Amino acid sequence: MPEAAVSVEREEIEASIHTALSAGDPDRAVTALLQGYGPEVLRFLAARHRDEDEAAEVFSKFAEAVWTAAGSARMTSHAW
């Protein structure tokens, strides 16, 4: 994917996250974050761990931590 296309895609993901947070909807923000960045994070973890099962386990812990943070008062639009 060309760099410009990646940049536009990331801007759209960031805008979705910010819009959801601004609307007071952290669940939608986390969903946008995981849908937008999840595949990239999982690819990174798979390359880093060189084991798909281990990468999936680490990703699961990552996703759980993001959902936990969404429920806390610490999650604001400045966190992204």
Secondary structure by P-SEA (a helix, b strand, c coil): ccaaaaaaaaaaaaaaaaaaaaaccaaaaaaaaaaacaaaaaaaaaaaaccaaaaaaaaaaaaaaaaaaaaccccccccc
